[in-house]
Amino acid sequence: MESVARGGTRWRRFAVVMVPGVAATAAIGVAVAQGALAASFSVSGQQFKVSADRLGGDGFAQYGGMDVESDGKTGHAVAVSSFDDAKLYNMCQSVVTPNVPLVGTITLKLSAGTKKDQPAVAHNLYVDLDDLSGEATFEDIDIGVAAGAKTRGPALAKNTPTGGFAQQARKATIEDVKQTAWATTAGTFKLSGLHMSLHKGVKECY
């Protein structure tokens, strides 16, 4: 079975729909106490953008979750996209830090996998995102599986509600990837041709 999806998705809305148990929580503090965290660390409170000509991988799973900042009170609904193994071609990552003393706004930009035969390669990849657009193709996809019953992708993110809505596929490919994320974790992440640079002002990947 193959499914093709086009266009953008507002992942804030998507994540709330996918995990009603988390969305119904009256306060972020309660969610934290219950361990409803996607990332295994407190997020910084700064989002970052990632773009790629193509993201392709085997063992894909996606489900809702929540990231919490270091104050333990500020939470962000996310869609956790995970791959057993993934390749990113012409990857760019950028984060903007405003109001740096004596300097002003600074953009940190990272690029990797710019050569066609040397993509960035990740194993056990998790991306906690709330906005994604691209041209997506899924092979052997299951939509509506309970998160705890999924059979594809790396292990369920820490303390994810097992009854939450999830989808999984044997293989997923997204062309012209543009995403905004709160966190990324991986067992290994090989960044071929890594280049990191600082820029004055706002100079994001897209």
N, C-alpha and C positions, 0 to 999 in steps of 0.2 A: 504494500500500500504506500502511495506517495501523496503527499499533500504540499501544496504551494501556497504561501501566504505573502501578500504584498502590502506595502505601506507601513505606517507607524502605529504603535499601540501606546496608550497612556498606562504605564505599568503601576502607577499609584492606585488607580481604580481597579486594575487587574488583580493586584495583590490582595486588596480588601475583599474582593469577591471570592478569591481562591481559598482564603482561610477565614471563614466566618468566626471561628473560635477566637482568633486573634483580633479581628476587626471589632468584635462585640465587647472587647475588654474596655471597661469604663475608664481606666487610667493606665498610663504607661508603666507606672510603678508596679501595678499588679502583674502586668505581662512580664516584667523583668523578674519578679519574684517567682513566677512560674517557669522561668527559663526560656521564654519564647524568643530566643535570639537566633538570627541567621548566622551572622559572623561569629567567629570564636574569640573576638576581641571587641573592645569598645571602639566605635568608629569616630573619626576625627570631627565630624560635623561639616566637613568640606566635601562636596561632591566633585567627581572628576569625569571627564569625557574620554571615551575611547572610540576610535574609528578604525576600520580595516576594509581593504578591498574585498576580502573574503574571510569568513570564519567557518571552518568545517571541522566536524568531529564525529567520533563514534561514542555510543553510549550516552545519550542525551536525556536529561530529566529536568523538569521545571515545576516549581511549587512556590507557594507564598511563605513569607516569613517577616521578621522584623529585626532591624538593626537598632542598637541603642548607643547613644553617645556616652562619654565618660562621666557625665553628671548623673547617670542612672535614671534620668527622668525624661529625657528627650528621645523619642523613638521615631523610626521611619519605616513605613510599610515598604517591603521590597518583594520582587520576584527573584527567586534564586534560580539561576540558570547554571546547570552543571554538565560537565563532560568527563567521560573516562579519559579520553585523549582528544586534543584539539590542536588545530593549526590556524595561525592568523597571518595573513599575507598583507604586507604594508601596513603594519599596525602603528597607530599614533595614540598616545595618552597625554592628556594635559590637565593641569589643575591650576586655578587662579587664586592667588593670595593677595587680597586687597590691603591697602593701608600699611605697607611695610615701612617702619620708621626710616626717614631720610631717603627713601627710594620711591615709595608709592606702590602701585599695583605691579605685581610680578606674576608671570606665567611660567611654570615649569613644564617643559614639553619633552616627551620621550618618544623615540621611534625605534622600530626593530622589524625584522623580517621584510626588509625592503627589496631583497633580491628574490626573483620568482622561484628559484630552487632552494631558497633558505628561509622558510617562514619561521616565525616565532612558534615554539612548540610547548604545550602545557599538558601535564598529566594530573588527573584528579583536580580539575579546575572548577571553582565556584565563583560566580559573579552575582553580587547583590545589587540589582539595578531597579530603577523605577521609570525608565524611558528607553525604548528601543525602536529603531526603524531599520528597514532593509528588505531585501527580496529573499524570502525563506523557503526552503524545500526540506520536508521531513520524509524519511523512509521508514515504513513499518511503525506508524505512530499510534499511540493509545492516548485518548483524551478522556479525562474524567476518572482516572485510576486514583485510589486513595494513596496519599503520599507514602504511608508505611507499607503499602503493598507493591510499590514499584519494583521492577526487576532490572531496570537499566540505569546507567549513570553511577557515579560514585556514591558512597554511603550518604544517607540522609543527613543534611546539615544539623548540627547540634540542637537537640530539643525541639525540632520541628514537630508540630502536631501531626500524629500519624494518620488521622482521619481527614486531613485537609485535601483539597482538590489538587491534583497533579496531572501532568502529561509527560509522556516519555516517547522516545523514538530510537530505533537502532542507529540511525545516522541523521545528522542535521547539517545543513549548509545555509549560510546567510551571506548574501552578496551586498556590497555597499553598506556595511554595518556602521551604525551611529547609535551609541548608547551613553546614558548617564548613569553612573553607579556610585554607591557608597563604599563598597569594599570588594576586593578580589583576593581569593586565596587559592593556592595550588600546591600539590605535592612537590612538583618540579615545574619550573618555568624557564625554558631556554630562550633567551632573547638574542637571536643572531643579528649581528650588525648593529648592536645597541648604540644609540646616540642620545645623550641627554643635554638639554640646553636651557638657559634662563633668558627670558625676554621681558623687557619693560612693557607694561601695559597688558591688554587682553589680547592674546594671540593663541586661541584654542585650536584644537584639531578640526573643528567644524563650527 
